Amino acid sequence: KYVFDFSGLSFAGTTPAPISLVGQFGADGNGNVTGGTTDVNDGGIAPSGATALAASTYQLDTNGNGTNFGRGTMTLDGRTFAFYIVDATRLELLEEDQQGGSSGPAILQTGVIPTTNSGFKGSFAFLAGGSRATGTIGPNARAGRFAADGAGGIGTISFHENNGGNNTQLTPTSGITSTSYSIDTTNAGSGRGTFTFRNSSVNTVTYVFYLISPTRAVVQDVSAGIVADGTMVSQSATSITLADLTGNYSFSWSGVELVQPAVFEEDYAGQFAQTSTATTNIAGVVDYAQLGLNTINTNGVTLNAGISGTLTVAGDGTQNNTYKIAFGGHSAFTVNFVAYFADGGTVLMVCSDGNRTTAGIALPQTQ
């Protein structure tokens, strides 16, 4: 069985709208998709809830594209996708029909997947990026963490939202109410669940998740007017220090810079070394594209620029921490991030500045 996370644009209405599709499907090894469950958030108006997948088919290309490159096609949720096999645990899919343009991974589901609330317990950090699709439309990124008690309750919630440059930070003392989670027993074994909480600053926040393993999931934001998706990772450490985080990291961030007369996309990929010194503990290199700045550099792209900065670990490190990163290049600038640390050295990051909504992940580099 595979858990999938696709995002992109839907062409179902009169104008394109953002769409997120998450879920789980079975594959029998003989070209048959043996059912599954999906949640679709199309335009942020009326998320579908858990919907059964119809039995469908998949097949490898019969020419060299199949045997040499692992290319094939699949029908899923009434949509047609091309896929490429990465390895025995992962596919990358691209929608190829008239309904929309979505893409993303399908990842093999492993481990003992909980089927009731009692099987889901511990601390988790999450990150989702997308857009506010109704009301004041614009980019949206959210990250946070919570502790599940094994009985449908969540607590120790920390949360950061960058909604079109408007930032809101919640801590466990911020008056968060209506807290709960639920493992889907109707679709038991699918790994599907939900969690939700409320605060007057952000109203009701609700996520759907599908567990890839007991410690990792894809998430879909189904809060009113939001279309976003991302990841959730367990957080087993009860305290995290700078010494725990020392090492080399690769990162990938994307989002938009909020400038007039129009916002523009920005994307970053790079590497940094992190030390346990108290200040200026980050140094590395980055390539970045700021697609509205082609008057400043060639096609808006800056290559092989230096970065420096500081990670500050707050409290026991399990909640919101801060990165301050200075970028070199044609015009130096600084970006501030809120960060949550999770297992495997995963760092989930959301920009906390008012002039951009940018988010992404940093991962340890290993040999």
C-alpha positions as CSV (number, residue, x, y, z in Angstrom):
1,K,0.0,0.0,0.0
2,Y,1.1,3.5,-0.8
3,V,0.4,6.9,0.7
4,F,0.2,9.8,-1.7
5,D,0.4,13.6,-1.6
6,F,-0.4,15.5,-4.8
7,S,-0.8,19.3,-5.2
8,G,-1.2,21.8,-8.0
9,L,-4.1,23.4,-9.8
10,S,-7.6,22.2,-10.6
11,F,-9.4,23.2,-13.8
12,A,-12.8,22.0,-12.6
13,G,-14.2,25.5,-12.3
14,T,-14.3,28.6,-14.5
15,T,-10.9,29.6,-13.3
16,P,-7.9,27.5,-12.1
17,A,-7.9,26.9,-8.3
18,P,-5.3,25.3,-6.0
19,I,-5.9,21.7,-5.2
20,S,-4.5,19.1,-2.7
21,L,-5.1,15.4,-2.9
22,V,-3.8,13.0,-0.2
23,G,-4.7,9.4,0.5
24,Q,-3.7,5.8,0.4
25,F,-4.1,3.2,-2.4
26,G,-3.3,-0.5,-2.8
27,A,-1.4,-2.1,-5.7
28,D,-1.4,-5.8,-6.3
29,G,1.7,-6.1,-8.4
30,N,-0.3,-7.1,-11.4
31,G,-1.4,-3.8,-12.7
32,N,-4.5,-3.3,-10.5
33,V,-5.1,-0.5,-8.0
34,T,-7.1,-2.3,-5.3
35,G,-9.0,0.5,-3.8
36,G,-8.1,3.0,-1.1
37,T,-9.1,6.3,0.4
38,T,-8.5,9.9,-0.5
39,D,-9.2,13.4,0.7
40,V,-9.5,16.2,-1.9
41,N,-9.4,19.9,-1.1
42,D,-10.3,21.7,-4.3
43,G,-10.3,25.4,-3.9
44,G,-10.7,25.4,-0.1
45,I,-14.5,25.6,-0.3
46,A,-15.8,22.1,0.6
47,P,-13.1,19.5,1.3
48,S,-14.3,16.1,0.3
49,G,-13.6,14.2,3.5
50,A,-12.7,10.5,3.2
51,T,-13.7,9.2,-0.1
52,A,-13.3,5.7,-1.4
53,L,-11.0,5.2,-4.5
54,A,-12.5,3.2,-7.3
55,A,-10.6,0.2,-8.5
56,S,-8.3,1.2,-11.3
57,T,-5.2,0.1,-13.2
58,Y,-1.6,0.9,-13.7
59,Q,1.1,-0.3,-16.1
60,L,4.7,0.2,-17.1
61,D,5.4,1.5,-20.5
62,T,6.0,-1.4,-22.9
63,N,9.0,0.3,-24.6
64,G,12.4,1.4,-23.3
65,N,10.8,4.1,-21.1
66,G,9.4,1.4,-18.9
67,T,12.3,-1.0,-18.7
68,N,15.0,1.6,-18.7
69,F,13.5,4.5,-16.8
70,G,10.7,2.9,-14.7
71,R,8.0,5.0,-16.5
72,G,4.3,4.0,-16.5
73,T,0.8,5.4,-16.2
74,M,-1.9,5.0,-13.6
75,T,-5.5,5.9,-13.1
76,L,-6.3,7.2,-9.6
77,D,-9.4,8.9,-8.3
78,G,-10.7,9.3,-11.9
79,R,-7.4,11.1,-12.9
80,T,-4.7,10.0,-15.2
81,F,-1.0,10.1,-14.0
82,A,2.4,9.3,-15.4
83,F,4.7,7.9,-12.8
84,Y,8.4,7.1,-12.5
85,I,9.7,4.5,-10.1
86,V,12.4,5.9,-7.8
87,D,12.9,2.6,-5.9
88,A,10.9,-0.1,-4.3
89,T,9.4,2.4,-1.8
90,R,8.6,5.5,-3.8
91,L,7.0,6.7,-7.0
92,E,6.9,10.2,-8.4
93,L,3.6,11.1,-10.2
94,L,2.5,13.8,-12.6
95,E,-1.2,14.4,-13.6
96,E,-1.8,14.2,-17.4
97,D,-5.4,14.9,-18.0
98,Q,-7.8,17.9,-18.5
99,Q,-8.9,18.0,-14.9
100,G,-5.9,19.8,-13.5
101,G,-2.1,19.8,-13.1
102,S,-1.0,18.1,-9.9
103,S,2.1,16.2,-8.9
104,G,3.8,14.5,-6.0
105,P,5.0,11.3,-4.4
106,A,3.5,8.0,-3.5
107,I,5.4,6.3,-0.7
108,L,5.2,2.7,0.5
109,Q,3.4,2.4,3.8
110,T,5.4,0.5,6.4
111,G,5.2,-0.5,10.0
112,V,2.2,-1.1,12.3
113,I,-0.3,1.6,11.3
114,P,-2.6,2.5,14.2
115,T,-6.3,1.7,13.7
116,T,-7.7,3.3,16.8
117,N,-6.8,6.4,18.9
118,S,-5.0,4.3,21.4
119,G,-2.4,3.4,18.8
120,F,-1.5,7.1,18.1
121,K,0.5,8.6,20.9
122,G,3.5,10.9,21.2
123,S,4.7,14.3,20.0
124,F,4.6,15.3,16.3
125,A,5.8,18.3,14.3
126,F,4.1,19.4,11.1
127,L,4.5,21.8,8.2
128,A,2.1,22.6,5.3
129,G,2.3,25.2,2.6
130,G,-0.2,26.4,0.1
131,S,-2.6,29.3,-0.2
132,R,-5.7,30.9,1.3
133,A,-8.1,30.3,-1.6
134,T,-11.2,32.3,-0.3
135,G,-11.6,35.7,1.2
136,T,-8.3,37.5,1.2
137,I,-6.5,35.3,-1.3
138,G,-2.7,34.8,-0.9
139,P,0.1,32.4,0.1
140,N,-0.2,30.6,3.4
141,A,2.3,28.5,5.4
142,R,1.9,26.9,8.8
143,A,4.1,24.8,11.1
144,G,3.7,23.5,14.6
145,R,3.8,20.7,17.0
146,F,1.5,18.8,19.4
147,A,1.4,15.9,21.8
148,A,-1.2,13.2,21.3
149,D,-2.3,11.4,24.5
150,G,-3.6,8.1,23.1
151,A,-7.2,8.9,23.9
152,G,-8.2,11.5,21.3
153,G,-6.7,14.6,23.0
154,I,-3.8,16.8,22.0
155,G,-1.9,19.3,24.1
156,T,1.4,21.2,24.4
157,I,0.5,22.9,21.1
158,S,2.9,25.4,19.5
159,F,2.0,26.9,16.1
160,H,3.1,29.5,13.6
161,E,1.2,30.8,10.6
162,N,2.5,33.1,7.9
163,N,-0.6,34.2,6.1
164,G,0.4,36.5,3.2
165,G,3.1,38.1,5.4
166,N,0.8,38.4,8.5
167,N,2.4,36.2,11.2
168,T,0.7,34.6,14.2
169,Q,2.6,32.6,16.8
170,L,0.7,30.4,19.4
171,T,2.3,28.7,22.4
172,P,0.7,26.3,24.9
173,T,-0.3,29.3,27.0
174,S,-2.1,31.1,24.1
175,G,-5.6,30.0,25.1
176,I,-5.9,27.2,22.6
177,T,-9.2,25.3,22.9
178,S,-11.3,22.6,21.1
179,T,-8.3,20.3,20.9
180,S,-8.7,16.7,19.6
181,Y,-7.5,14.1,17.2
182,S,-9.1,11.0,15.7
183,I,-7.9,7.9,13.9
184,D,-10.3,7.0,11.2
185,T,-12.0,3.7,12.2
186,T,-14.3,3.6,9.2
187,N,-11.3,3.2,7.0
188,A,-9.3,1.3,9.5
189,G,-5.7,0.5,8.4
190,S,-5.6,3.3,5.9
191,G,-3.5,5.4,8.3
192,R,-6.0,8.3,8.0
193,G,-6.6,10.6,10.9
194,T,-7.5,14.2,11.8
195,F,-6.4,16.7,14.4
196,T,-7.9,20.1,15.2
197,F,-7.6,23.0,17.6
198,R,-8.9,26.6,17.9
199,N,-7.6,30.0,18.9
200,S,-9.3,33.4,18.4
201,S,-6.2,34.6,16.4
202,V,-6.4,31.8,13.7
203,N,-10.0,30.4,14.3
204,T,-10.3,26.6,13.9
205,V,-7.3,24.8,12.5
206,T,-8.0,21.3,11.1
207,Y,-5.7,18.8,9.3
208,V,-6.2,15.5,7.7
209,F,-3.2,13.1,7.8
210,Y,-2.3,9.8,6.3
211,L,0.5,7.8,8.1
212,I,3.3,6.5,5.9
213,S,4.6,4.8,9.0
214,P,3.9,5.1,12.8
215,T,6.3,8.1,12.9
216,R,5.7,9.9,9.6
217,A,2.7,11.2,7.6
218,V,1.5,13.5,4.9
219,V,-0.9,16.2,6.0
220,Q,-3.6,18.3,4.3
221,D,-4.9,21.5,5.7
222,V,-8.7,21.6,5.5
223,S,-9.2,24.7,7.7
224,A,-11.8,27.1,6.2
225,G,-10.5,28.7,3.0
226,I,-7.1,27.0,3.1
227,V,-5.6,24.7,0.5
228,A,-2.2,23.4,1.7
229,D,-0.3,20.1,2.1
230,G,2.9,18.9,3.7
231,T,4.5,16.6,6.2
232,M,4.3,15.4,9.8
233,V,7.2,13.8,11.6
234,S,7.4,12.3,15.1
235,Q,9.4,14.2,17.8
236,S,10.7,11.7,20.2
237,A,13.3,13.9,22.0
238,T,12.0,15.6,25.1
239,S,14.7,18.2,24.9
240,I,16.9,19.5,22.0
241,T,20.1,21.5,22.3
242,L,22.5,23.2,19.9
243,A,24.9,20.4,20.5
244,D,22.3,17.9,19.3
245,L,21.9,19.8,16.1
246,T,25.5,20.2,15.1
247,G,26.3,19.0,11.6
248,N,25.8,19.6,7.9
249,Y,22.4,20.2,6.3
250,S,20.9,20.5,2.9
251,F,17.8,22.5,2.5
252,S,15.0,23.4,0.0
253,W,12.6,26.3,0.6
254,S,10.0,27.9,-1.7
255,G,7.3,30.5,-1.5
256,V,6.6,34.0,-2.6
257,E,8.1,37.5,-2.0
258,L,5.3,40.0,-1.3
259,V,6.1,43.1,-3.3
260,Q,4.1,45.5,-5.3
261,P,2.6,45.7,-7.9
262,A,2.7,41.8,-7.9
263,V,4.1,39.0,-5.8
264,F,6.6,36.7,-7.3
265,E,7.9,33.2,-6.7
266,E,11.2,32.5,-4.9
267,D,13.0,29.1,-4.5
268,Y,16.1,28.2,-2.6
269,A,18.3,25.1,-2.5
270,G,21.6,24.9,-0.7
271,Q,23.7,23.5,2.2
272,F,24.9,24.8,5.5
273,A,27.1,23.7,8.3
274,Q,25.8,24.2,11.8
275,T,28.0,24.4,14.9
276,S,27.2,24.5,18.6
277,T,28.6,28.0,19.1
278,A,26.1,30.5,20.6
279,T,26.2,33.0,17.8
280,T,26.8,33.0,14.0
281,N,26.6,29.2,14.1
282,I,25.5,28.8,10.4
283,A,27.6,29.1,7.3
284,G,27.0,27.6,3.8
285,V,26.1,28.2,0.2
286,V,22.8,28.6,-1.7
287,D,21.4,28.9,-5.2
288,Y,18.2,30.9,-5.4
289,A,15.7,32.1,-7.9
290,Q,13.6,35.2,-7.3
291,L,11.5,35.3,-10.5
292,G,10.5,39.0,-10.2
293,L,14.0,40.3,-10.0
294,N,15.3,39.7,-13.6
295,T,16.3,43.4,-13.8
296,I,18.8,42.7,-11.0
297,N,20.4,39.4,-12.1
298,T,20.2,37.0,-15.0
299,N,16.6,35.6,-15.2
300,G,16.2,36.3,-11.5
301,V,18.7,33.5,-10.6
302,T,21.7,33.8,-8.2
303,L,24.2,31.0,-8.1
304,N,26.7,29.9,-5.5
305,A,25.9,32.7,-3.0
306,G,27.2,32.5,0.6
307,I,24.9,32.3,3.6
308,S,25.5,32.9,7.2
309,G,23.4,33.2,10.3
310,T,22.3,32.1,13.7
311,L,20.1,29.3,15.1
312,T,18.6,30.1,18.5
313,V,17.1,27.2,20.4
314,A,14.3,28.3,22.6
315,G,13.5,26.6,25.9
316,D,13.8,22.8,25.6
317,G,14.0,23.0,21.8
318,T,10.8,21.0,21.1
319,Q,8.7,24.0,20.2
320,N,9.3,27.1,18.1
321,N,13.0,28.0,17.5
322,T,14.4,30.7,15.3
323,Y,16.8,30.9,12.4
324,K,18.2,34.3,11.2
325,I,19.9,33.7,7.8
326,A,21.8,36.3,5.7
327,F,22.0,35.7,2.0
328,G,24.7,37.0,-0.2
329,G,24.5,37.7,-3.9
330,H,23.6,40.8,-6.0
331,S,21.7,42.4,-3.1
332,A,22.3,41.0,0.4
333,F,19.1,40.4,2.5
334,T,18.1,38.5,5.6
335,V,15.3,36.0,6.2
336,N,13.9,35.0,9.6
337,F,12.4,31.5,10.1
338,V,10.5,29.8,12.9
339,A,11.7,26.1,13.1
340,Y,10.5,22.9,14.6
341,F,12.9,19.9,15.0
342,A,11.7,16.4,14.4
343,D,13.2,12.9,14.3
344,G,16.0,12.0,11.9
345,G,17.3,15.6,12.1
346,T,14.4,17.0,10.1
347,V,13.9,20.7,10.4
348,L,10.6,22.2,9.4
349,M,10.8,25.9,8.7
350,V,8.4,28.8,8.0
351,C,9.5,32.4,7.3
352,S,8.3,34.8,10.0
353,D,8.9,38.0,8.1
354,G,6.2,40.3,6.7
355,N,7.6,40.6,3.2
356,R,7.5,36.9,2.2
357,T,5.7,33.7,2.8
358,T,8.3,31.0,2.3
359,A,8.7,27.6,3.9
360,G,10.6,24.4,3.5
361,I,12.7,21.6,5.1
362,A,16.4,21.1,6.0
363,L,17.7,17.6,6.4
364,P,21.1,16.3,7.7
365,Q,23.6,15.3,5.0
366,T,24.8,11.8,5.4
367,Q,27.4,9.6,3.7
